[in-house]
Amino acid sequence: MTTAAPNEYTPIPNSVLPDTNIWFSTTLHAWIGLLAAEALGSWPFYWTEDILAEAIYHKRREYPRLKAIRDRLMTVMAENRITGFAIDESVSYSDTFDAHVHSAAIHGRIQIIVTQDYKDFAGLYSNSDDCPYEVFTPDEFLLLVAESAPEANDAVIEQQFSYYMQKSHSFNLAQKLISAGCPHFAEYVRTRLQALSP
């Protein structure tokens, strides 16, 4: 199977492929998973069995809530599974699993990869303009969605707030996001919480 050359690449608008490390993080898994459900197709999320299976396998027992989020994810992205692709051997990888994610993105005509390993993907091509998809950190992506789909984002903020209120009266959504490497989105959430408070 051949992969499309970058100049032949036409991405599916707003299509998103989260890397495994996004699902590894409990905080990022929850925020991005719930946003995928609330966005109702305006941001189509894609996946491969290997990406989700690896994350769920390591997190399932420690964080049972992730299975519920995964089940909800499947209701909105079940048909967006990427399969049947070969590894793109035209670039060199610093990590073997990056090859899986990159090749899935190429095969699925993904527009955005969301990853905490930004440099690994941005460095696949000597000329960054040759990369056929965009690479976002989770902080950058969450801000992008917040700006383009504020109502969906507010709904997720309220869901997250209610969830943690039921668990404990002592929590800080913004601090959880900062700890997950999303300081700018954390500030956005802090501001929105003030606006949403009755």
C-alpha positions, 0 to 999 in steps of 0.5 A: 500500500502506498501513502499519499505524497504531501503535495497530494494530501487533502485532509478531512477538514478539522479531523483529529487524531490524538496520540496515545499519550493524550489518552494516557493522561487522565486529565487530557483523556477526560477533557478531549474525550468529553469535547469529542462527544460535545462537538457533535462532529464539528471536530471529527476524532479518529482513532486506531485500535492500537492507540486506544488499546494501549492507553486503556490497558494501562489506565483501566484499573487505576481510573475506572471513569476512563472506560465510561469516557471511552464508551461515550467516545465510541458513540461519536467516533466509532465509525472513524477508526483508521485501519488497513494502513502500511507504515510510511517508510519515507521518513525516519522515526525517533520512536517506533510508535510514532510510526504507527500514529504518523502512518495512520494519520497519512492513511486517514487524511488527518488534519491535526495530530494532538500529541505531547511529543510535538518535537518528534512529529514536527521533526519527521520532515527536514522542512516542516512545510512538507508535513501534510498534517498540523501538529498541536500540543494538547494546550494548543488544541484545547484552546483552538476548540474553545475558540471555535466551539465555546458552547461545547467547551462550556458544557464540558467545563460544567460536566467536569466541575459537577464530576469533581464536586460529587467526588470532593469539595476540594479540587481545582480544575485549572491546576489539574490542567496545569499539571497536565501541561496545559497552562494556557487552557487552564487560564481559559477554564479559570476565566470561564468558571468565573463567568459560568458561576451563578 
